[in-house]
């Protein structure tokens, strides 16, 4: 294994562990909170579906939960964030999620919002970059920021090799990441509760 691969592997493990750790973390660039829900050890070991209460996720905020040992982001987008998604499709590598993914993209997520119609403002995505498996940082606020273009619409930045993703976790063109971030199967139990890892077709 090359030195670069060793570094990437160590960095990837640290980033995933950090995203999955317990506690509440502030995302300073957007002024939002990332709160973490820990499923039982038995559920994590089995890769079982995870139920999540999203009643506390306000517009512009993101909750991180763990499913199959990976961070899953639940972002409730504002109307301004939703409007930005209509404008950036020409800059994206796969705007309609038509490529092959590690997790097959559910039919209900093959749209600009990559979300179910009943709550299209809520994004659910596995927070892992498709390049080498690092976990991107949230850069939800629009506008010029370090390591981002002046016309940044808001989204996510992978610190490992610079891949950028929009607010639907779709990768921009000419970046190391070959595909968008995965959308796991999920469904709503009510307006404020969802289950990740399972939908009407069964478990992933």
HELIX and SHEET records of a PDB file:
HELIX    1   1 UNK A    3  UNK A   20  1                                  18    
HELIX    2   2 UNK A   41  UNK A   46  1                                   6    
HELIX    3   3 UNK A   79  UNK A   85  1                                   7    
HELIX    4   4 UNK A   89  UNK A   91  5                                   3    
HELIX    5   5 UNK A  107  UNK A  109  5                                   3    
HELIX    6   6 UNK A  117  UNK A  119  5                                   3    
SHEET    1   A 5 UNK A  24  UNK A  27  0                                        
SHEET    2   A 5 UNK A  32  UNK A  37 -1                                        
SHEET    3   A 5 UNK A  61  UNK A  67  1                                        
SHEET    4   A 5 UNK A  70  UNK A  76 -1                                        
SHEET    5   A 5 UNK A 122  UNK A 126 -1                                        
SHEET    1   B 3 UNK A  50  UNK A  53  0                                        
SHEET    2   B 3 UNK A 193  UNK A 196 -1                                        
SHEET    3   B 3 UNK A 186  UNK A 188 -1                                        
SHEET    1   C 3 UNK A 137  UNK A 139  0                                        
SHEET    2   C 3 UNK A 155  UNK A 157 -1                                        
SHEET    3   C 3 UNK A 164  UNK A 165 -1                                        
SHEET    1   D 2 UNK A 198  UNK A 199  0                                        
SHEET    2   D 2 UNK A 202  UNK A 203 -1                                        
END                                                                             
